[in-house]
Amino acid sequence: MTSEVIIDVQPKEISIALLEDKDLVEYQNEKREEASYSVGNIYLGRVRKLMPGLNACFVDVGSERDAFLHYLDLGTQFSSYEKYLKQVQSDKKRLYPMAKAQRMPDLPKEGSVQTTLKQGQEILVQVVKEPISTKGPRLTCELSFAGRYMVLMPFYDKVSVSSKIKKSEERARLKQLVQSIRPKNFGVIVRTSAEGKRVAELDAELKVLVKRWEDCITKAQKATKVPQLCFEETGRAVALLRDVFDPTYDGIYVNDDAIFEQVKDYVGLIAPDKKDIVKRYKGTVPIFDNFNVTKQLKSSFGRTVNYKRGAYLIIQHTEAMHVVDVNSGNRTRAENGQEANALEVNLGAADELARQLRLRDMGGIIVVDFIDMNLAEDRQMLYERMCKNMQKDRARHNILPLSKFGLMQITRQRVRPAMDVNVEETCPTCFGKGKIKSSILFTDQLESKIDRMVNKIGIRRFSLHVHPYVAAYINQGMWSLKRQWQMKYGMGIRIVPSQKLAFLQYEFYDKNQQYIDMQEANDSNE
């Protein structure tokens, strides 16, 4: 299996696609200008309101809606955190050494938020779930700093090894190694990727993680206002790579110089021999179009998703759950019998649904209505196929066998809103009015825009992005429209086919790839 990561950097957003055998399996999109309450960020927050009935409180971390913190998420070491934070804030000039921090008694699990916290109190909190729908972020006081090989947890005093490392000798070796290099008052969780690593590699990462904690607590010490961001999780590009990076990757392609350097430095840090798989994409075609990501996005999102031989899924999201209906479509293979057809459609649906769960990052409760099957062995085969497909999914999940109504219930960890790509397009030429100019005059309209760009605005080097069919028409022939425009308005005109654009949509970009707004709401009336 070949795996590739494609990173598309635009002025307003960063999009990341993970391909397995050229098939899109994961997609992340992050706005660059918005305040991001990403999972892993640590804030110095202020308790806004106590909720005794829920045994929880609301904390102000700067989000539009106050964040939610349950008593059980304070963690057993909360008293130690609280005392250390007070010691740190009492002296703004010198950081109180972590090694001298006093360990306090564990917080009882049966305690009350009223007796532990008070309104207006400042506490260090970490985001464990991003804002979703009408809910604010979900918080914890059990702080952790994740690296490639281990997770550092201040004030915890034990070393744990990932249960996915099966060999008892390797588990004992790692535990002993980390125990020997672990600083006082820090706990460590050893991740699966640490298997077989030398002590020098583990020690180097541990020092990086301890430095992150020191930088975080220093920001809390010197904070002049609350809430204050004390630690920001690495950018979405690097964060995704940290979780999914595999030395067997064939390539990581980036279309931006700054992000390219960040990713290359990160890969060079965790896998120096794989530094060369990070490549700077410099093609004229948009990077997602070049790797067939745009087309897969258009076909994979939306309410209806087609898969094998006319069968399709209908995916709908409600406030409480995701609901998926499996339909056989126009299949008429009578020679196999109804039961065999139902099994084939359902197995294909299980393959596609496992991909959709990862691709859309669907979380919470998912209920799937498969086509009814009479044979118990067929229902068991479908259940086993779904479990096998979900083994690649990093999110925690649980799958139940089919109920007597033919429904499969799946729960999947939800830490951020489900990814939703709007595949429906507003007509770019009529702007919803329903009537447009004659399509044959579209190139005349483009030429008038080019004339205005060159002769009135004074921009002589630019690229015109259009639908691939339109680009083919403009470029066809020895004496093509493109050649005519270049002879008339200069050689600085480039025609770029873009799959993300609708048929009669167009976009202009200057030589620095900055968007030039030449759209006019009355284009259809010109």
C-alpha positions as CSV (number, residue, x, y, z in Angstrom):
1,M,0.0,0.0,0.0
2,T,1.3,3.4,-0.9
3,S,0.5,6.4,1.3
4,E,0.9,10.1,0.5
5,V,0.1,13.3,2.3
6,I,-1.0,16.3,0.2
7,I,-0.9,19.7,1.9
8,D,-2.7,22.6,0.1
9,V,-1.8,26.0,1.6
10,Q,-4.1,28.9,0.7
11,P,-4.1,32.5,2.0
12,K,-7.2,31.8,4.2
13,E,-6.9,28.1,5.0
14,I,-4.8,25.0,5.0
15,S,-6.1,21.7,3.7
16,I,-4.5,18.3,4.3
17,A,-5.4,15.1,2.5
18,L,-4.1,11.6,3.3
19,L,-4.2,9.2,0.3
20,E,-3.9,5.4,0.6
21,D,-3.3,3.7,-2.8
22,K,-4.5,7.0,-4.4
23,D,-7.8,6.9,-2.5
24,L,-8.7,9.8,-0.2
25,V,-9.1,8.4,3.4
26,E,-8.6,11.5,5.6
27,Y,-9.2,15.2,5.1
28,Q,-8.6,18.1,7.4
29,N,-9.2,21.8,6.8
30,E,-8.3,24.7,9.1
31,K,-9.0,28.4,8.7
32,R,-5.8,30.4,9.2
33,E,-7.2,33.7,10.5
34,E,-9.7,32.3,13.1
35,A,-9.0,31.8,16.8
36,S,-8.6,28.0,17.0
37,Y,-9.4,26.1,20.2
38,S,-7.6,23.0,19.0
39,V,-7.3,19.8,21.0
40,G,-4.1,20.0,23.1
41,N,-4.1,23.8,23.6
42,I,-3.5,24.8,27.3
43,Y,-5.0,28.0,28.8
44,L,-4.8,29.9,32.0
45,G,-8.6,30.2,32.5
46,R,-10.9,31.7,35.0
47,V,-13.8,29.8,36.6
48,R,-16.9,31.6,35.4
49,K,-19.8,29.7,37.0
50,L,-20.2,26.6,39.3
51,M,-22.9,24.1,38.4
52,P,-23.4,21.9,41.6
53,G,-26.2,19.9,39.9
54,L,-23.8,18.7,37.2
55,N,-20.8,18.6,39.5
56,A,-19.1,20.8,37.0
57,C,-18.2,24.4,36.1
58,F,-17.9,26.7,33.2
59,V,-14.5,28.2,32.5
60,D,-13.6,31.3,30.5
61,V,-10.8,30.5,28.0
62,G,-11.7,33.2,25.5
63,S,-14.1,31.1,23.4
64,E,-17.4,32.5,22.2
65,R,-19.1,30.0,24.6
66,D,-17.6,29.2,28.0
67,A,-15.8,25.9,28.2
68,F,-17.1,22.9,30.2
69,L,-15.1,21.3,33.0
70,H,-16.4,18.3,35.0
71,Y,-15.2,17.5,38.5
72,L,-13.8,14.1,37.4
73,D,-11.7,15.9,34.7
74,L,-9.9,17.9,37.4
75,G,-7.7,14.8,37.8
76,T,-6.3,13.2,41.0
77,Q,-3.3,15.6,41.0
78,F,-5.3,18.8,40.8
79,S,-4.3,19.9,44.3
80,S,-0.6,19.6,43.3
81,Y,-1.3,21.7,40.2
82,E,-3.2,24.3,42.2
83,K,-0.5,24.8,44.8
84,Y,2.3,24.9,42.2
85,L,0.5,27.5,40.2
86,K,0.1,29.7,43.3
87,Q,3.9,29.3,44.0
88,V,4.7,30.2,40.4
89,Q,2.4,33.3,40.3
90,S,3.7,34.6,43.7
91,D,7.2,35.3,42.1
92,K,7.1,36.8,38.6
93,K,10.9,37.0,38.3
94,R,12.0,33.4,39.1
95,L,10.4,30.2,38.1
96,Y,9.9,27.8,41.1
97,P,11.7,24.6,40.2
98,M,9.4,21.7,39.3
99,A,11.7,19.2,41.2
100,K,11.0,21.1,44.5
101,A,7.2,21.2,43.9
102,Q,5.3,19.6,46.8
103,R,3.0,16.6,46.0
104,M,-0.4,17.0,47.6
105,P,-2.9,14.3,48.5
106,D,-4.9,12.9,45.6
107,L,-8.3,14.5,44.9
108,P,-11.1,12.1,46.0
109,K,-13.3,10.8,43.2
110,E,-16.5,11.3,45.2
111,G,-15.7,15.0,45.9
112,S,-17.7,18.1,44.9
113,V,-16.8,20.9,42.5
114,Q,-18.2,23.4,45.1
115,T,-15.6,22.4,47.8
116,T,-12.8,22.3,45.3
117,L,-13.2,25.4,43.1
118,K,-14.5,28.9,43.7
119,Q,-15.9,31.4,41.2
120,G,-13.2,33.7,39.8
121,Q,-10.4,31.2,40.5
122,E,-7.5,30.9,37.9
123,I,-6.7,27.4,36.8
124,L,-4.6,25.7,34.1
125,V,-6.8,23.7,31.6
126,Q,-6.3,21.8,28.4
127,V,-8.8,21.4,25.5
128,V,-9.8,17.8,25.0
129,K,-12.8,18.5,22.6
130,E,-13.2,21.4,20.2
131,P,-16.4,23.5,20.2
132,I,-19.1,21.5,18.5
133,S,-22.5,23.0,17.4
134,T,-23.9,25.0,20.3
135,K,-21.4,23.6,22.9
136,G,-18.1,25.2,23.9
137,P,-14.8,23.4,24.3
138,R,-14.5,20.5,26.7
139,L,-11.6,20.8,29.2
140,T,-9.4,18.8,31.5
141,C,-6.9,19.7,34.2
142,E,-4.8,16.5,33.6
143,L,-2.3,18.3,31.4
144,S,-0.3,16.3,28.8
145,F,2.4,17.0,26.2
146,A,2.4,14.6,23.3
147,G,5.5,13.7,21.3
148,R,6.3,11.1,18.7
149,Y,7.5,8.5,21.2
150,M,6.0,9.5,24.5
151,V,3.5,11.7,26.3
152,L,4.7,13.8,29.3
153,M,2.3,14.3,32.2
154,P,3.3,16.7,35.0
155,F,2.7,15.6,38.6
156,Y,2.2,12.0,37.7
157,D,4.7,9.6,39.2
158,K,4.6,6.5,37.0
159,V,5.7,5.2,33.6
160,S,3.1,3.4,31.5
161,V,3.8,1.5,28.2
162,S,1.4,1.3,25.3
163,S,-0.6,-2.0,25.4
164,K,0.0,-2.3,21.6
165,I,3.6,-3.2,22.4
166,K,3.1,-7.0,23.0
167,K,6.7,-8.3,23.8
168,S,7.2,-8.4,27.5
169,E,11.0,-8.0,27.2
170,E,10.6,-4.8,25.1
171,R,7.9,-3.4,27.5
172,A,10.3,-4.0,30.5
173,R,13.2,-2.4,28.6
174,L,11.3,0.7,27.7
175,K,9.9,1.1,31.2
176,Q,13.3,0.8,32.8
177,L,14.9,3.2,30.3
178,V,12.3,5.9,30.7
179,Q,12.3,5.4,34.5
180,S,16.0,6.2,34.5
181,I,15.7,9.4,32.5
182,R,12.4,10.7,33.8
183,P,12.7,14.0,35.8
184,K,11.1,14.2,39.2
185,N,7.4,15.0,39.5
186,F,6.7,13.9,35.9
187,G,4.9,10.9,34.6
188,V,5.4,9.4,31.1
189,I,3.3,7.3,28.8
190,V,5.4,5.4,26.2
191,R,3.8,5.3,22.8
192,T,3.8,2.4,20.3
193,S,6.2,4.2,18.0
194,A,8.9,4.0,20.7
195,E,9.3,0.3,20.2
196,G,13.0,-0.6,19.5
197,K,14.2,3.0,20.0
198,R,17.5,3.8,21.7
199,V,17.8,5.7,25.0
200,A,19.4,8.7,23.2
201,E,16.3,9.2,21.0
202,L,13.9,8.9,23.9
203,D,16.0,11.3,26.1
204,A,16.2,13.9,23.3
205,E,12.4,13.9,23.0
206,L,11.8,14.0,26.7
207,K,13.9,17.1,27.0
208,V,11.8,18.8,24.3
209,L,8.6,17.9,26.1
210,V,9.9,19.2,29.5
211,K,10.9,22.4,27.7
212,R,7.3,22.8,26.4
213,W,6.0,22.4,30.0
214,E,8.5,25.0,31.2
215,D,7.5,27.5,28.5
216,C,3.8,26.9,29.3
217,I,4.1,27.5,33.0
218,T,6.3,30.5,32.4
219,K,3.5,32.1,30.3
220,A,1.1,31.4,33.1
221,Q,3.5,33.0,35.6
222,K,3.9,36.2,33.5
223,A,0.3,36.4,32.3
224,T,-1.1,40.0,32.6
225,K,-4.6,39.0,31.6
226,V,-6.9,36.0,31.9
227,P,-7.7,34.0,29.9
228,Q,-4.2,33.5,28.5
229,L,-3.0,30.9,25.9
230,C,0.0,29.2,27.5
231,F,0.7,26.4,25.1
232,E,-0.5,26.1,21.5
233,E,-0.6,22.7,19.9
234,T,1.6,22.5,16.7
235,G,-0.1,23.5,13.5
236,R,-2.6,21.2,11.9
237,A,-0.1,20.0,9.3
238,V,2.5,19.0,11.8
239,A,-0.1,17.7,14.3
240,L,-1.6,15.4,11.8
241,L,1.8,14.2,10.7
242,R,2.8,13.5,14.3
243,D,-0.2,11.1,14.7
244,V,-0.2,9.4,11.3
245,F,3.4,9.6,10.1
246,D,4.7,6.3,9.0
247,P,8.3,5.7,7.7
248,T,6.7,3.8,4.7
249,Y,5.2,7.0,3.3
250,D,6.1,7.5,-0.3
251,G,5.8,11.3,-0.3
252,I,4.6,14.4,1.5
253,Y,3.8,17.2,-1.0
254,V,3.5,20.9,0.0
255,N,2.7,23.9,-2.2
256,D,4.0,26.6,0.3
257,D,7.6,27.4,1.2
258,A,7.1,28.2,4.9
259,I,4.9,25.1,5.6
260,F,7.3,23.0,3.5
261,E,10.2,24.0,5.8
262,Q,8.1,23.3,8.9
263,V,7.2,19.9,7.7
264,K,10.7,19.1,6.5
265,D,12.2,20.1,9.9
266,Y,9.7,18.0,11.8
267,V,10.2,14.9,9.6
268,G,14.0,15.4,9.8
269,L,13.7,15.5,13.6
270,I,11.7,12.3,14.0
271,A,12.9,10.3,11.0
272,P,16.2,11.9,9.6
273,D,16.5,9.2,6.9
274,K,13.0,10.1,5.5
275,K,13.6,13.8,5.2
276,D,13.7,13.6,1.4
277,I,10.1,12.3,1.1
278,V,9.0,15.9,1.8
279,K,8.7,17.6,-1.6
280,R,7.9,21.1,-2.6
281,Y,5.1,21.1,-5.3
282,K,5.7,23.7,-8.0
283,G,3.3,22.6,-10.7
284,T,1.0,25.0,-12.5
285,V,-2.1,22.9,-11.9
286,P,-3.5,23.3,-8.3
287,I,-2.0,20.6,-6.1
288,F,-5.3,19.0,-5.1
289,D,-6.2,18.7,-8.8
290,N,-2.8,17.2,-9.7
291,F,-3.3,14.4,-7.1
292,N,-7.0,13.9,-8.0
293,V,-8.1,15.1,-4.5
294,T,-10.6,17.7,-5.7
295,K,-12.6,15.2,-7.7
296,Q,-12.7,12.7,-4.8
297,L,-13.8,15.5,-2.4
298,K,-16.7,16.3,-4.7
299,S,-17.8,12.7,-5.0
300,S,-17.2,11.7,-1.3
301,F,-19.1,14.4,0.5
302,G,-22.7,15.4,0.4
303,R,-25.9,13.6,1.4
304,T,-25.6,10.8,-1.2
305,V,-22.4,8.8,-1.7
306,N,-22.2,6.3,-4.6
307,Y,-20.0,3.2,-4.5
308,K,-20.0,-0.2,-6.3
309,R,-22.3,-0.9,-9.3
310,G,-25.0,1.7,-8.6
311,A,-25.3,1.1,-4.9
312,Y,-25.2,4.2,-2.7
313,L,-25.2,5.5,0.9
314,I,-27.5,8.3,2.3
315,I,-25.7,10.0,5.2
316,Q,-27.6,12.5,7.4
317,H,-26.6,14.2,10.6
318,T,-29.0,15.0,13.4
319,E,-28.4,16.7,16.7
320,A,-28.1,13.4,18.5
321,M,-26.5,11.1,15.9
322,H,-25.5,10.3,12.4
323,V,-27.8,8.1,10.4
324,V,-26.7,6.0,7.4
325,D,-29.1,4.2,5.0
326,V,-27.7,1.6,2.6
327,N,-29.5,1.3,-0.8
328,S,-28.9,-1.2,-3.6
329,G,-29.8,1.3,-6.3
330,N,-30.7,-0.2,-9.7
331,R,-28.9,-3.5,-9.2
332,T,-30.8,-6.4,-10.9
333,R,-28.6,-9.5,-10.6
334,A,-31.3,-12.1,-10.2
335,E,-28.9,-15.0,-11.0
336,N,-27.2,-14.6,-7.6
337,G,-30.4,-14.5,-5.6
338,Q,-31.7,-11.8,-3.2
339,E,-29.6,-12.9,-0.3
340,A,-26.3,-12.9,-2.2
341,N,-27.1,-9.5,-3.7
342,A,-27.9,-8.1,-0.2
343,L,-24.6,-9.5,1.2
344,E,-22.6,-8.0,-1.7
345,V,-24.2,-4.6,-1.4
346,N,-23.8,-4.6,2.4
347,L,-20.1,-5.7,2.3
348,G,-19.4,-2.9,-0.2
349,A,-21.2,-0.5,2.1
350,A,-19.1,-1.6,5.1
351,D,-15.9,-0.8,3.1
352,E,-17.2,2.7,2.0
353,L,-18.6,3.5,5.4
354,A,-15.3,2.8,7.2
355,R,-13.7,5.3,4.8
356,Q,-16.4,7.9,5.2
357,L,-16.1,7.8,9.0
358,R,-12.4,8.6,8.8
359,L,-12.9,11.1,5.9
360,R,-15.7,13.1,7.5
361,D,-14.4,12.5,11.1
362,M,-17.9,11.5,12.2
363,G,-18.2,11.1,15.9
364,G,-20.7,10.2,18.6
365,I,-23.4,7.6,17.7
366,I,-23.7,6.3,14.1
367,V,-26.7,4.1,13.3
368,V,-26.5,2.2,10.0
369,D,-29.5,0.6,8.3
370,F,-28.1,-2.2,6.2
371,I,-30.2,-4.2,3.7
372,D,-32.0,-7.0,5.5
373,M,-30.3,-10.4,5.4
374,N,-31.9,-13.7,6.6
375,L,-28.8,-15.9,7.2
376,A,-27.0,-15.5,10.5
377,E,-23.6,-16.3,8.9
378,D,-24.1,-13.4,6.5
379,R,-24.8,-11.0,9.3
380,Q,-21.8,-12.2,11.2
381,M,-19.6,-11.9,8.1
382,L,-20.8,-8.2,7.7
383,Y,-20.0,-7.5,11.4
384,E,-16.5,-9.0,11.0
385,R,-15.9,-7.0,7.8
386,M,-16.8,-3.8,9.5
387,C,-14.6,-4.5,12.5
388,K,-11.6,-5.3,10.1
389,N,-12.2,-2.1,8.1
390,M,-12.2,0.0,11.3
391,Q,-8.8,-1.3,12.5
392,K,-7.1,1.5,10.6
393,D,-9.1,4.1,12.4
394,R,-7.1,5.9,15.1
395,A,-10.2,7.2,16.9
396,R,-11.5,5.1,19.7
397,H,-14.6,3.2,18.5
398,N,-17.0,0.5,19.4
399,I,-19.1,-1.6,17.0
400,L,-22.2,-3.7,17.9
401,P,-23.5,-6.7,15.8
402,L,-26.6,-6.2,13.8
403,S,-29.8,-5.9,15.8
404,K,-32.9,-7.9,15.0
405,F,-34.1,-4.9,13.0
406,G,-31.0,-5.0,10.8
407,L,-29.4,-1.9,12.4
408,M,-25.7,-1.6,13.3
409,Q,-24.7,0.8,16.1
410,I,-21.3,2.4,16.1
411,T,-19.8,4.8,18.6
412,R,-16.7,6.8,17.6
413,Q,-14.7,9.3,19.5
414,R,-15.6,12.8,18.8
415,V,-13.1,15.6,19.5
416,R,-13.9,18.1,16.8
417,P,-16.9,18.9,14.6
418,A,-17.5,16.5,11.7
419,M,-15.8,17.6,8.5
420,D,-18.4,18.9,6.0
421,V,-17.5,20.0,2.5
422,N,-20.3,21.7,0.6
423,V,-20.4,20.0,-2.8
424,E,-23.4,22.0,-4.1
425,E,-22.4,25.1,-6.1
426,T,-24.2,28.4,-6.4
427,C,-24.4,29.3,-10.1
428,P,-21.5,31.8,-10.6
429,T,-23.0,33.3,-13.7
430,C,-26.6,34.0,-12.7
431,F,-26.1,34.3,-8.9
432,G,-29.3,32.5,-8.1
433,K,-31.5,34.4,-10.6
434,G,-32.0,31.5,-12.9
435,K,-31.1,33.3,-16.2
436,I,-27.7,33.9,-17.7
437,K,-26.2,35.5,-20.8
438,S,-25.6,33.1,-23.7
439,S,-22.8,30.7,-22.9
440,I,-21.1,31.3,-26.2
441,L,-20.4,34.8,-25.1
442,F,-18.5,33.6,-22.0
443,T,-15.1,34.0,-23.6
444,D,-15.9,37.5,-24.7
445,Q,-16.8,38.3,-21.1
446,L,-13.4,36.9,-20.0
447,E,-11.6,39.0,-22.5
448,S,-13.3,42.2,-21.2
449,K,-12.0,41.3,-17.7
450,I,-8.5,40.7,-19.1
451,D,-8.6,44.1,-20.9
452,R,-9.7,45.8,-17.7
453,M,-6.9,44.0,-15.8
454,V,-4.2,45.0,-18.2
455,N,-5.3,48.5,-19.4
456,K,-7.1,49.9,-16.5
457,I,-5.8,48.3,-13.3
458,G,-2.3,47.8,-14.7
459,I,-1.7,44.1,-13.8
460,R,0.1,42.5,-16.7
461,R,1.3,39.2,-15.1
462,F,-1.6,37.0,-13.8
463,S,-3.2,33.6,-14.1
464,L,-6.8,32.9,-15.0
465,H,-8.3,29.8,-13.3
466,V,-11.2,28.2,-15.2
467,H,-13.0,24.9,-15.4
468,P,-10.9,22.2,-17.3
469,Y,-13.4,22.1,-20.2
470,V,-13.2,25.8,-20.6
471,A,-9.4,25.7,-20.4
472,A,-9.3,23.1,-23.1
473,Y,-11.5,25.3,-25.3
474,I,-9.3,28.4,-24.7
475,N,-6.1,26.4,-25.4
476,Q,-7.2,24.5,-28.5
477,G,-5.7,25.0,-31.9
478,M,-2.5,26.6,-33.3
479,W,-4.2,30.0,-33.2
480,S,-5.9,29.5,-29.9
481,L,-7.8,32.1,-27.8
482,K,-4.9,32.1,-25.3
483,R,-2.4,32.9,-28.1
484,Q,-4.7,35.7,-29.4
485,W,-5.0,37.2,-25.9
486,Q,-1.2,37.0,-25.3
487,M,-0.6,38.8,-28.6
488,K,-3.1,41.5,-27.7
489,Y,-2.5,41.9,-24.0
490,G,1.0,40.6,-23.4
491,M,2.7,37.2,-22.6
492,G,2.0,37.5,-18.9
493,I,-1.4,35.6,-19.2
494,R,-1.5,32.0,-17.9
495,I,-4.6,29.8,-18.2
496,V,-4.9,27.3,-15.3
497,P,-7.5,24.5,-15.3
498,S,-9.1,24.1,-11.9
499,Q,-11.4,21.2,-10.9
500,K,-12.9,23.1,-7.9
501,L,-14.6,25.7,-10.2
502,A,-18.0,25.4,-11.7
503,F,-18.5,25.2,-15.5
504,L,-18.7,29.0,-16.1
505,Q,-16.8,30.2,-13.0
506,Y,-13.5,31.9,-13.2
507,E,-10.9,33.4,-10.8
508,F,-7.9,35.7,-11.3
509,Y,-4.6,35.5,-9.4
510,D,-1.6,37.8,-9.6
511,K,2.0,36.6,-9.9
512,N,2.2,36.1,-6.1
513,Q,-0.9,33.9,-6.2
514,Q,-3.0,36.5,-4.4
515,Y,-6.7,36.4,-5.4
516,I,-8.0,39.4,-7.5
517,D,-11.7,39.9,-7.2
518,M,-13.0,40.6,-10.7
519,Q,-16.5,39.1,-10.0
520,E,-19.5,41.3,-10.4
521,A,-23.0,40.5,-9.3
522,N,-24.3,41.9,-12.6
523,D,-22.1,39.8,-14.9
524,S,-25.2,38.1,-16.2
525,N,-26.7,41.4,-17.2
526,E,-23.7,42.8,-19.0
